[in-house]
């Protein structure tokens, strides 16, 4: 089994890395599309979500097949199970990136609040940065970087969400014309927050990959 399994796991890892890159691109492009009011870039994110879903399904299917066929143990089993678990978080992060992209189109032509959008820009950049660090830690099986990444961004992202929510609710109370835009801002902030949560999950799977222990990092 050894050589054949090793070749299979290399291929599985490569597919996981590809999926990680696709999701990272979606997260980055969706946030940038919202910041730049770029509907074309947003539409590309929405269209490319199909590629993310298809690759996720393939990786899950192949992971189950490898477990059934090779019955790996200890470290080998952790690698396959880690990918099987982490791939779900990647796909869900991609779904929320798609939601942000849809918001770019939804808010087009509506009244906007520049001060809130500036905070959204900061949050989008921070979430994208956190995601990249999470994926890098997983690829290197670096539990220390994973822990540091989760701890560094958790409170920061929560605060940015609050910084978006407060003025959005205030704007809705003062001006009925801004309600629809403010709701979109809140939804975007929630989607970005969920991407951050899934990045933290990736960090937790990194710790599992490196140590075999399942822990919570937030």
URWOPE-V557896 format. One record per residue. N is the residue number from 1. RES is the residue in one small letter. PSI is psi as a letter, one per 30 degrees, with the letter a starting at -180 (* if undefined). NEAR is the number of other C-alpha atoms within 8 Angstrom. Layout:
<<N/RES/PSI/NEAR> <N/RES/PSI/NEAR>>
This chain:
<<1/x/e/5> <2/x/e/5> <3/x/e/6> <4/x/e/7> <5/x/e/9> <6/x/e/8> <7/x/e/8> <8/x/e/8> <9/x/e/9> <10/x/e/8> <11/x/e/8> <12/x/e/11> <13/x/e/9> <14/x/e/8> <15/x/e/10> <16/x/e/11> <17/x/e/9> <18/x/e/8> <19/x/e/13> <20/x/e/10> <21/x/e/8> <22/x/e/9> <23/x/e/13> <24/x/e/11> <25/x/e/8> <26/x/e/14> <27/x/e/12> <28/x/e/11> <29/x/e/11> <30/x/e/15> <31/x/e/14> <32/x/e/11> <33/x/e/14> <34/x/e/14> <35/x/e/11> <36/x/f/6> <37/x/h/8> <38/x/j/11> <39/x/e/9> <40/x/e/6> <41/x/e/10> <42/x/e/16> <43/x/e/10> <44/x/e/8> <45/x/e/14> <46/x/e/11> <47/x/e/7> <48/x/f/9> <49/x/f/12> <50/x/e/8> <51/x/e/7> <52/x/e/13> <53/x/e/9> <54/x/e/8> <55/x/e/10> <56/x/e/12> <57/x/e/8> <58/x/e/8> <59/x/e/13> <60/x/e/10> <61/x/e/8> <62/x/e/9> <63/x/e/13> <64/x/e/8> <65/x/e/8> <66/x/e/10> <67/x/e/11> <68/x/e/7> <69/x/e/6> <70/x/f/8> <71/x/h/8> <72/x/l/7> <73/x/l/7> <74/x/b/6> <75/x/e/7> <76/x/e/8> <77/x/e/11> <78/x/e/12> <79/x/e/9> <80/x/e/12> <81/x/e/9> <82/x/e/12> <83/x/e/11> <84/x/e/11> <85/x/e/9> <86/x/e/11> <87/x/e/13> <88/x/e/9> <89/x/e/12> <90/x/e/12> <91/x/e/12> <92/x/e/10> <93/x/e/14> <94/x/e/14> <95/x/e/9> <96/x/e/12> <97/x/e/16> <98/x/e/13> <99/x/e/10> <100/x/e/14> <101/x/e/16> <102/x/e/11> <103/x/f/11> <104/x/e/14> <105/x/e/9> <106/x/e/7> <107/x/f/9> <108/x/k/7> <109/x/f/4> <110/x/l/8> <111/x/k/7> <112/x/l/6> <113/x/j/6> <114/x/e/6> <115/x/e/6> <116/x/e/11> <117/x/f/10> <118/x/e/9> <119/x/e/11> <120/x/e/14> <121/x/e/12> <122/x/e/9> <123/x/e/13> <124/x/e/12> <125/x/e/10> <126/x/e/10> <127/x/e/13> <128/x/e/11> <129/x/e/8> <130/x/e/13> <131/x/e/12> <132/x/e/9> <133/x/e/11> <134/x/e/15> <135/x/e/12> <136/x/e/8> <137/x/e/14> <138/x/e/13> <139/x/e/8> <140/x/f/6> <141/x/h/10> <142/x/j/12> <143/x/e/11> <144/x/e/6> <145/x/e/9> <146/x/e/16> <147/x/e/12> <148/x/e/8> <149/x/e/13> <150/x/e/15> <151/x/e/10> <152/x/e/8> <153/x/f/10> <154/x/d/10> <155/x/e/8> <156/x/e/8> <157/x/e/13> <158/x/e/9> <159/x/e/8> <160/x/e/12> <161/x/e/12> <162/x/e/8> <163/x/f/9> <164/x/e/14> <165/x/e/11> <166/x/e/8> <167/x/f/9> <168/x/e/13> <169/x/e/9> <170/x/e/8> <171/x/e/11> <172/x/e/12> <173/x/e/7> <174/x/e/6> <175/x/j/8> <176/x/f/7> <177/x/f/7> <178/x/f/12> <179/x/e/10> <180/x/e/8> <181/x/e/11> <182/x/e/12> <183/x/e/9> <184/x/e/11> <185/x/e/14> <186/x/e/11> <187/x/e/8> <188/x/e/12> <189/x/e/13> <190/x/e/9> <191/x/e/12> <192/x/e/14> <193/x/e/12> <194/x/e/10> <195/x/e/15> <196/x/e/13> <197/x/e/8> <198/x/e/12> <199/x/e/15> <200/x/e/13> <201/x/e/10> <202/x/e/13> <203/x/e/18> <204/x/e/14> <205/x/f/13> <206/x/e/15> <207/x/e/17> <208/x/e/13> <209/x/e/13> <210/x/e/9> <211/x/f/6> <212/x/g/8> <213/x/k/7> <214/x/j/8> <215/x/l/7> <216/x/k/5> <217/x/g/9> <218/x/*/6>>
